[in-house]
Amino acid sequence: MDDRTYAAGGLSTHGAPVEIDSFTSIRFEEGTVASLNVIGNVPGYREYYSFCGEFGVIYLDNGRLELITYKDGAIEVRLPERTTNQDKSFVDAIRGEHEVLVSGEYASKVIQLTEAIYRSANYPVENTGE
C-alpha cells in the first residue's frame, strides 16, 4: 500500500489470542472505496463478495456468480468447475505435503494491507522492519 491508500478498521478477538472479527473501509488512490468484513465468530463458513460499479454489480456468493447491470438487468454467467481448494492447499503446505503455492510477493502485499488495518484500529503491530 502506498501513502495514498487509506484503511480504517476495527478488530475483535473475543478473548482469543488472534483476531476473530474485523471490519475495514479502504479508500484507494483512484477514489474507489472498498469494505472488507471478516466475521469468524459464527457457526459455519460462508464467503460473499459484491463489486459495485458505474454499470452494475457483480455478486459472488459461495462460488455462485451473478452479474446485474443497471441497463439490462441480470446476465447469466457460468463459471468453470472448481478444480482447486485454497484452504486445503494451505493446510497441506503446513503439513509438508507440497510447497506453498502463493508467491512471497503476494503474501507481502496481504501483510502490508493487514498491518495498515491493524494500525488504523490501534491494534498492536510488531516491527516488521519496514
Backbone as CSV, one residue per row, in Angstrom:
resi,resn,N_x,N_y,N_z,CA_x,CA_y,CA_z,C_x,C_y,C_z
1,MET,0.838,-1.181,0.000,0.000,0.000,0.000,0.878,1.238,0.000
2,ASP,0.490,2.216,-0.802,1.262,3.442,-0.791,0.593,4.473,0.111
3,ASP,1.180,5.650,0.192,0.678,6.681,1.096,-0.677,7.242,0.688
4,ARG,-1.135,6.948,-0.523,-2.406,7.498,-0.983,-3.553,6.512,-0.840
5,THR,-3.276,5.342,-0.259,-4.313,4.365,0.020,-4.527,4.360,1.518
6,TYR,-5.774,4.472,1.959,-6.057,4.591,3.375,-6.958,3.452,3.829
7,ALA,-6.696,2.945,5.032,-7.523,1.891,5.595,-7.936,2.300,7.006
8,ALA,-9.168,1.992,7.360,-9.654,2.210,8.715,-10.448,0.984,9.106
9,GLY,-10.278,0.557,10.327,-10.979,-0.670,10.684,-11.110,-0.870,12.172
10,GLY,-11.723,-1.981,12.506,-11.890,-2.389,13.881,-11.739,-3.891,13.969
11,LEU,-11.238,-4.351,15.113,-10.985,-5.773,15.297,-11.541,-6.230,16.633
12,SER,-11.905,-7.513,16.703,-12.324,-8.120,17.955,-11.719,-9.505,18.044
13,THR,-11.168,-9.821,19.217,-10.565,-11.137,19.423,-11.489,-12.077,20.181
14,HIS,-12.536,-11.546,20.783,-13.436,-12.345,21.625,-12.646,-13.129,22.671
15,GLY,-11.535,-12.527,23.154,-10.715,-13.153,24.186,-9.716,-14.175,23.666
16,ALA,-9.681,-14.405,22.360,-8.741,-15.371,21.770,-7.390,-14.685,21.534
17,PRO,-6.313,-15.448,21.318,-5.009,-14.835,21.054,-4.861,-14.299,19.621
18,VAL,-5.872,-14.436,18.797,-5.856,-13.912,17.430,-7.159,-13.178,17.164
19,GLU,-7.157,-12.321,16.118,-8.377,-11.603,15.777,-9.394,-12.571,15.166
20,ILE,-10.659,-12.377,15.508,-11.743,-13.245,15.044,-12.654,-12.489,14.078
21,ASP,-13.069,-11.302,14.448,-13.948,-10.478,13.622,-13.222,-9.192,13.258
22,SER,-13.481,-8.688,12.047,-12.900,-7.407,11.658,-13.807,-6.716,10.659
23,PHE,-13.755,-5.401,10.663,-14.418,-4.617,9.625,-13.442,-3.543,9.175
24,THR,-13.442,-3.298,7.888,-12.463,-2.383,7.319,-13.077,-1.587,6.184
25,SER,-12.761,-0.312,6.121,-13.066,0.525,4.965,-11.749,0.962,4.363
26,ILE,-11.641,0.859,3.048,-10.398,1.204,2.361,-10.723,2.201,1.251
27,ARG,-9.974,3.303,1.201,-10.098,4.259,0.106,-8.799,4.205,-0.683
28,PHE,-8.911,3.814,-1.960,-7.748,3.680,-2.817,-7.398,5.015,-3.463
29,GLU,-6.185,5.110,-3.951,-5.666,6.329,-4.553,-6.616,6.901,-5.605
30,GLU,-7.223,6.037,-6.420,-8.095,6.490,-7.511,-9.464,6.953,-7.015
31,GLY,-9.736,6.801,-5.697,-11.015,7.219,-5.134,-11.980,6.083,-4.860
32,THR,-11.667,4.893,-5.335,-12.522,3.737,-5.089,-12.564,3.441,-3.597
33,VAL,-13.747,3.090,-3.105,-13.919,2.726,-1.707,-14.289,1.252,-1.631
34,ALA,-13.637,0.542,-0.724,-13.930,-0.879,-0.533,-14.240,-1.124,0.935
35,SER,-15.046,-2.135,1.182,-15.365,-2.562,2.538,-15.030,-4.038,2.637
36,LEU,-14.317,-4.416,3.680,-13.918,-5.798,3.892,-14.309,-6.185,5.303
37,ASN,-15.166,-7.170,5.415,-15.607,-7.631,6.729,-15.333,-9.123,6.853
38,VAL,-14.731,-9.498,7.971,-14.470,-10.903,8.260,-15.127,-11.199,9.602
39,ILE,-16.083,-12.105,9.569,-16.790,-12.485,10.787,-16.507,-13.958,11.039
40,GLY,-15.676,-14.221,12.051,-15.283,-15.592,12.340,-16.017,-16.195,13.518
41,ASN,-16.699,-15.373,14.285,-17.368,-15.847,15.489,-18.808,-16.269,15.168
42,VAL,-18.958,-17.150,14.192,-20.265,-17.662,13.789,-20.144,-19.149,13.470
43,PRO,-21.238,-19.880,13.543,-21.161,-21.284,13.127,-21.127,-21.377,11.608
44,GLY,-20.322,-22.275,11.072,-20.282,-22.482,9.627,-19.323,-21.537,8.941
45,TYR,-19.342,-21.611,7.633,-18.412,-20.839,6.808,-19.136,-20.384,5.559
46,ARG,-18.953,-19.105,5.214,-19.586,-18.568,4.011,-18.743,-17.424,3.478
47,GLU,-18.557,-17.386,2.154,-17.860,-16.278,1.515,-18.837,-15.555,0.612
48,TYR,-18.861,-14.230,0.737,-19.768,-13.426,-0.068,-19.028,-12.154,-0.466
49,TYR,-19.018,-11.866,-1.753,-18.369,-10.663,-2.275,-19.362,-9.921,-3.155
50,SER,-19.291,-8.601,-3.122,-20.035,-7.805,-4.095,-19.119,-6.700,-4.597
51,PHE,-19.171,-6.482,-5.907,-18.358,-5.467,-6.564,-19.324,-4.529,-7.284
52,CYS,-19.432,-3.314,-6.786,-20.387,-2.357,-7.345,-19.630,-1.340,-8.194
53,GLY,-20.151,-1.077,-9.379,-19.514,-0.122,-10.274,-20.537,0.753,-10.945
54,GLU,-20.071,1.575,-11.861,-20.971,2.526,-12.505,-21.943,1.865,-13.482
55,PHE,-21.662,0.615,-13.923,-22.546,-0.068,-14.873,-23.405,-1.157,-14.232
56,GLY,-23.079,-1.527,-12.994,-23.839,-2.586,-12.346,-23.085,-3.175,-11.178
57,VAL,-23.421,-4.415,-10.856,-22.828,-5.071,-9.692,-22.563,-6.543,-10.015
58,ILE,-21.493,-7.060,-9.431,-21.171,-8.483,-9.528,-21.256,-9.048,-8.115
59,TYR,-21.999,-10.119,-7.952,-22.096,-10.820,-6.672,-21.439,-12.181,-6.810
60,LEU,-20.611,-12.530,-5.859,-20.026,-13.867,-5.787,-20.409,-14.418,-4.425
61,ASP,-21.267,-15.408,-4.428,-21.830,-15.959,-3.203,-21.508,-17.447,-3.149
62,ASN,-20.486,-17.814,-2.341,-20.069,-19.208,-2.190,-19.864,-19.893,-3.536
63,GLY,-19.188,-19.200,-4.442,-18.866,-19.778,-5.735,-19.911,-19.559,-6.819
64,ARG,-21.054,-19.003,-6.489,-22.092,-18.707,-7.479,-21.963,-17.245,-7.877
65,LEU,-21.831,-17.001,-9.177,-21.614,-15.658,-9.702,-22.900,-15.104,-10.293
66,GLU,-23.190,-13.839,-9.981,-24.367,-13.164,-10.535,-23.935,-11.777,-10.994
67,LEU,-24.278,-11.431,-12.222,-23.950,-10.134,-12.799,-25.259,-9.412,-13.106
68,ILE,-25.403,-8.204,-12.566,-26.617,-7.413,-12.790,-26.198,-6.024,-13.261
69,THR,-26.645,-5.634,-14.447,-26.326,-4.302,-14.956,-27.520,-3.385,-14.718
70,TYR,-27.244,-2.096,-14.620,-28.325,-1.120,-14.449,-29.182,-1.047,-15.709
71,LYS,-28.569,-1.270,-16.861,-29.267,-1.150,-18.132,-30.068,-2.407,-18.494
72,ASP,-29.422,-3.581,-18.414,-30.041,-4.812,-18.913,-30.516,-5.775,-17.840
73,GLY,-30.267,-5.482,-16.573,-30.676,-6.398,-15.511,-29.713,-7.572,-15.388
74,ALA,-30.234,-8.721,-14.950,-29.399,-9.892,-14.683,-28.886,-10.520,-15.977
75,ILE,-27.613,-10.887,-15.962,-26.984,-11.585,-17.076,-26.449,-12.908,-16.528
76,GLU,-26.815,-14.010,-17.181,-26.376,-15.320,-16.699,-24.885,-15.515,-16.943
77,VAL,-24.202,-15.983,-15.924,-22.767,-16.245,-16.002,-22.526,-17.644,-15.460
78,ARG,-21.789,-18.444,-16.203,-21.432,-19.796,-15.737,-19.927,-19.867,-15.563
79,LEU,-19.510,-20.237,-14.372,-18.094,-20.383,-14.084,-17.644,-21.808,-14.389
80,PRO,-16.375,-22.001,-14.723,-15.876,-23.364,-14.902,-15.914,-24.117,-13.576
81,GLU,-15.942,-25.419,-13.647,-15.943,-26.260,-12.448,-14.699,-25.964,-11.614
82,ARG,-14.870,-25.835,-10.319,-13.750,-25.550,-9.417,-12.817,-26.763,-9.353
83,THR,-11.524,-26.523,-9.523,-10.563,-27.629,-9.513,-9.564,-27.536,-8.366
84,THR,-9.565,-26.419,-7.634,-8.639,-26.266,-6.513,-9.397,-25.806,-5.277
85,ASN,-8.760,-25.974,-4.134,-9.314,-25.515,-2.863,-8.173,-24.841,-2.111
86,GLN,-8.159,-23.504,-2.084,-7.035,-22.780,-1.498,-6.878,-23.047,-0.014
87,ASP,-7.965,-23.269,0.706,-7.863,-23.552,2.136,-7.176,-24.899,2.373
88,LYS,-7.598,-25.918,1.626,-6.981,-27.242,1.745,-5.517,-27.178,1.328
89,SER,-5.217,-26.433,0.271,-3.846,-26.292,-0.199,-2.958,-25.690,0.883
90,PHE,-3.461,-24.674,1.579,-2.704,-24.033,2.654,-2.413,-25.027,3.772
91,VAL,-3.427,-25.760,4.195,-3.250,-26.760,5.257,-2.286,-27.852,4.808
92,ASP,-2.409,-28.303,3.564,-1.498,-29.331,3.038,-0.052,-28.843,3.032
93,ALA,0.169,-27.550,2.732,1.526,-26.996,2.743,2.078,-26.982,4.167
94,ILE,1.249,-26.626,5.138,1.680,-26.644,6.537,2.069,-28.061,6.949
95,ARG,1.330,-29.036,6.476,1.618,-30.440,6.796,2.816,-30.987,6.028
96,GLY,3.380,-30.199,5.107,4.534,-30.626,4.342,4.199,-31.508,3.160
97,GLU,2.931,-31.521,2.750,2.505,-32.380,1.643,2.857,-31.783,0.278
98,HIS,3.074,-30.464,0.200,3.556,-29.804,-1.008,4.041,-28.417,-0.643
99,GLU,4.675,-27.742,-1.599,5.174,-26.392,-1.377,4.009,-25.408,-1.277
100,VAL,4.263,-24.269,-0.646,3.274,-23.194,-0.600,3.074,-22.684,-2.022
101,LEU,1.825,-22.529,-2.455,1.528,-22.165,-3.831,1.348,-20.667,-4.050
102,VAL,1.404,-19.874,-2.976,1.241,-18.425,-3.078,2.624,-17.786,-3.045
103,SER,2.871,-16.858,-3.958,4.189,-16.219,-4.029,4.437,-15.358,-2.796
104,GLY,5.712,-15.190,-2.471,6.084,-14.324,-1.360,5.682,-12.882,-1.601
105,GLU,5.732,-12.429,-2.855,5.342,-11.053,-3.193,3.856,-10.819,-2.869
106,TYR,3.015,-11.777,-3.248,1.578,-11.652,-2.956,1.353,-11.657,-1.444
107,ALA,2.009,-12.588,-0.761,1.851,-12.680,0.694,2.291,-11.382,1.365
108,SER,3.362,-10.759,0.864,3.839,-9.499,1.416,2.791,-8.396,1.282
109,LYS,2.104,-8.340,0.153,1.064,-7.328,-0.053,-0.119,-7.552,0.897
110,VAL,-0.463,-8.806,1.138,-1.535,-9.121,2.088,-1.134,-8.656,3.486
111,ILE,0.112,-8.898,3.864,0.593,-8.473,5.182,0.593,-6.955,5.290
112,GLN,1.013,-6.236,4.237,1.012,-4.774,4.263,-0.400,-4.232,4.491
113,LEU,-1.378,-4.793,3.784,-2.764,-4.352,3.966,-3.245,-4.684,5.373
114,THR,-2.964,-5.904,5.827,-3.392,-6.323,7.165,-2.805,-5.413,8.235
115,GLU,-1.524,-5.101,8.126,-0.896,-4.235,9.123,-1.438,-2.811,9.073
116,ALA,-1.789,-2.306,7.890,-2.399,-0.974,7.789,-3.752,-0.969,8.498
117,ILE,-4.495,-2.049,8.345,-5.784,-2.169,9.033,-5.562,-2.213,10.539
118,TYR,-4.586,-2.993,10.987,-4.269,-3.064,12.421,-3.943,-1.693,12.980
119,ARG,-3.065,-0.967,12.275,-2.663,0.353,12.764,-3.860,1.294,12.873
120,SER,-4.751,1.246,11.877,-5.907,2.150,11.900,-6.861,1.821,13.042
121,ALA,-6.821,0.577,13.512,-7.679,0.155,14.624,-6.936,0.224,15.961
122,ASN,-5.718,0.827,15.939,-4.868,0.895,17.138,-4.592,-0.480,17.730
123,TYR,-4.459,-1.456,16.857,-4.151,-2.829,17.246,-2.637,-2.968,17.193
124,PRO,-2.021,-3.636,18.165,-0.557,-3.692,18.166,-0.002,-4.409,16.937
125,VAL,1.027,-3.819,16.335,1.707,-4.385,15.164,3.179,-4.531,15.519
126,GLU,3.707,-5.730,15.363,5.117,-5.945,15.634,5.955,-5.241,14.576
127,ASN,7.158,-4.840,14.921,8.058,-4.195,13.977,8.468,-5.211,12.917
128,THR,8.111,-4.947,11.677,8.418,-5.872,10.579,9.622,-5.432,9.779
129,GLY,10.277,-4.372,10.215,11.463,-3.912,9.502,11.166,-3.022,8.319
130,GLU,9.930,-2.517,8.202,9.585,-1.627,7.069,10.334,-0.322,7.184
